């Protein structure tokens, strides 16, 4: 075996060993620092999503309760109106004025309750729409970040490592 061949073999094997050490260093760095950060971000994101879903479910439950209250207020208004009619029939002259005023007052109160319930329902609907928009935005962000972006980031990182080792 000639001396040139020996030097060539040494050069080739030194490249092979360098490549293996470099790949080992990348794997170590990946497992030591990058994977824990990604996993922590995933856990944090999952917790936020679960919290948002819980808030959405609570808002839906509250909206259902408000709808029941609105229906109850409508039934109450109808019952008050019927009572006013029956009362007006029994005591036509003297009680007609009092019954009418009581019925109108109750209807105004029920209307006020209905307006307040509608306003609260609008606020809850707005919150639910905002939560849904956040979900869509998170979903869109997850779709934008993929293997291509990961590949580019790894290539930049490797390039910076090569420059710092070479320079």
C-alpha positions in Angstrom: 0.0 0.0 0.0 1.4 3.3 -1.0 1.8 6.3 1.2 -0.6 8.4 -0.9 -3.2 5.7 -0.6 -2.7 5.6 3.2 -3.2 9.4 3.4 -6.3 9.2 1.2 -7.8 6.4 3.4 -7.1 8.5 6.5 -8.7 11.6 4.9 -11.8 9.6 3.9 -12.2 8.0 7.3 -11.7 11.3 9.1 -14.6 12.7 7.0 -16.7 9.7 7.9 -15.9 10.0 11.6 -16.5 13.8 11.4 -19.9 13.2 9.8 -20.9 10.6 12.4 -19.8 12.9 15.2 -21.7 15.8 13.7 -24.9 13.8 13.3 -24.5 12.5 16.8 -24.2 16.1 18.0 -27.3 17.1 16.1 -29.3 14.3 17.6 -28.1 15.2 21.1 -29.0 18.9 20.6 -32.4 17.9 19.2 -33.2 15.6 22.1 -31.7 17.8 24.8 -33.2 21.2 23.9 -35.5 21.2 20.9 -37.8 18.3 21.8 -38.6 19.5 25.3 -39.5 23.0 24.0 -41.8 21.6 21.4 -43.5 19.3 23.9 -43.9 22.1 26.4 -45.5 24.3 23.7 -47.8 21.5 22.7 -48.9 20.9 26.3 -49.5 24.6 26.8 -51.5 24.8 23.6 -53.6 21.8 24.5 -54.4 23.3 27.9 -55.5 26.6 26.3 -57.7 24.7 23.9 -59.3 22.7 26.7 -59.9 25.9 28.7 -61.5 27.6 25.7 -63.7 24.5 25.1 -64.7 24.6 28.8 -65.6 28.3 28.5 -67.5 27.7 25.3 -69.5 24.9 27.0 -70.2 27.1 30.0 -71.4 29.9 27.7 -73.7 27.5 25.8 -75.2 26.3 29.1 -75.7 29.8 30.3 -77.3 30.7 26.9 -79.7 27.8 27.3 -80.6 29.0 30.8 -81.2 32.5 29.5 -83.4 31.1 26.7 -85.4 29.3 29.3 -85.7 32.5 31.3 -86.9 34.4 28.2 -89.5 31.7 27.6 -90.6 31.9 31.2 -90.8 35.7 31.0 -93.0 35.3 27.9 -95.2 32.8 29.7 -95.4 35.1 32.7 -96.4 38.0 30.5 -99.1 35.9 28.9 -100.4 34.7 32.2 -100.4 38.3 33.6 -102.4 39.4 30.5 -104.9 36.6 31.0 -105.3 37.4 34.6 -105.9 41.0 33.8 -108.6 40.0 31.3 -110.4 37.8 33.9 -110.1 40.4 36.6 -111.4 43.0 34.2 -114.4 40.9 33.4 -115.3 40.3 37.0 -115.0 43.9 38.2 -115.6 45.8 35.1 -116.0 49.3 36.3 -113.9 49.9 39.4 -111.1 47.4 38.9 -110.7 47.9 35.1 -108.3 50.8 35.6 -106.2 49.0 38.3 -106.1 45.8 36.4 -105.0 47.5 33.2 -102.2 49.4 35.0 -101.0 46.2 36.7 -100.9 44.3 33.5 -99.1 47.0 31.7 -96.6 47.4 34.5 -95.9 43.6 34.5 -95.5 43.6 30.7 -93.0 46.5 30.9 -91.1 44.6 33.6 -91.2 41.4 31.5 -90.1 43.4 28.5 -87.2 44.9 30.5 -86.2 41.4 31.6 -86.4 40.2 28.0 -84.2 43.1 26.8 -81.6 42.4 29.5 -81.6 38.7 28.7 -81.2 39.5 25.0 -78.3 41.8 25.8 -76.7 39.1 27.9 -77.3 36.5 25.2 -75.7 38.8 22.6 -72.6 39.2 24.8 -72.3 35.5 25.2 -72.8 35.0 21.5 -70.0 37.5 20.8 -67.7 35.7 23.2 -68.5 32.4 21.6 -67.8 33.8 18.1 -64.5 35.2 19.4 -63.5 31.8 20.9 -64.4 30.2 17.6 -62.3 32.7 15.7 -59.4 31.9 18.0 -59.8 28.2 17.4 -59.8 28.8 13.6 -56.7 30.9 13.9 -54.9 28.3 16.0 -55.9 25.6 13.5 -54.6 27.7 10.7 -51.3 28.4 12.4 -50.9 24.6 13.0 -51.5 24.0 9.3 -49.0 26.6 8.3 -46.2 25.2 10.4 -45.3 21.9 8.8 -42.4 19.8 7.6 -41.3 22.3 5.0 -40.8 25.0 7.7 -39.2 22.6 10.0 -36.8 21.6 7.3 -35.9 25.2 6.6 -35.3 25.9 10.3 -33.1 22.8 10.7 -31.1 23.8 7.5 -30.6 27.3 8.9 -29.5 25.9 12.2 -27.1 23.4 10.6 -25.8 26.2 8.4 -25.1 28.4 11.4 -23.4 25.5 13.2 -21.2 24.8 10.1 -20.3 28.5 9.9 -19.4 28.7 13.6 -17.4 25.5 13.4 -15.8 26.4 10.0 -15.3 30.1 10.8 
